[in-house]
């Protein structure tokens, strides 16, 4: 069962069977009933008890996020919407409710401007995941090999020229796809998003309490984790600002 926002409020709408064990399914249904009765904290406790067993799904994260939203606890709400989005990236309900939750955050951070060339490149490379790009490269390699073999075994000069041209063009495209695949893979490996859970936290210039404060963040803001030193995380905002935050003030996705 999935609970979603309607008219700026969250409401129960549908019933879905989760791939849980019988016991967890009963807990999930009980949590949904608690949510519908306005017992949001009880629903949160029951949803999280399912997570404690190692079971999870986009629907579970989604409903848990909605319950947190109803209690005006924005950090965990955004966190679990983001978790749901990782499992179901094209779900419109998740995207819409995440947008509602983000509107509740205090920090208004504008992303760094991109050039037209950068936007065009991002649109192209972001069309597929690195796994999908890798499969495209494999298919192109297969076509390239077939074309080259046809070139080798063709007797007519026109056919040989055509097959050689095809194999050459496909080979060039294949190299480009391999480059994109590697770029997307590196990007995925470096992607360590996290959500601020503290109501307010000070970001420092260095990983210690004595260093200068560089800026302040509030609950629900999304950051990128760059490094870890003891109990500190080095983070970057979408506007390019970098600093160190106490590790317990954020939860990594």
BELHUGI-V433133 format. One line per field, one symbol per residue. ss: DSSP state (H for helix, E for strand, C for the rest). psi: psi as a letter, one per 40 degrees, with the letter a starting at -180 (. if undefined). A space follows every 10 residues. Layout:
ss->???
psi->???
//
This chain:
ss->CEEEEECCEE EEEECCCCCC CHHHHHHHHH HHHHHHCCCH HHHHHHHHHH HHCCCCCHHH HHHHHHHHHH CCCHHHHHHH HHHHHHHCCC CHHHHHHHHH HHCCCCCCCC CCCCCHHHHH HHHHHCCCCH HHHHHHHHHH HHHHHHHHHH HHHCCCHHHH HHHHHHHHHH HHHHHHHHHH HHHHHHHHHH CCEEEECCCE EEEECCCCCC CCEEEEEECC CEEEEEEEEC CEEEEECCCC CEEEEEHHHE EEC
psi->hhhihhfeih ihdihihifi iddddddddd ddddddeegd dddddddddd ddeeiiiddd dddddddddd efgdcddddd dddddddgee hddddddddd ddeeidhghh ihiiiddddd dddddediid dddddddddd dddddddddd ddeidhdddd dddddddddd dddddddddd ddddddddde hgiihhdidh ihhidigiee iihdiiiihe hhihhdihhb fihhihieee iiahihdeei hi.
//
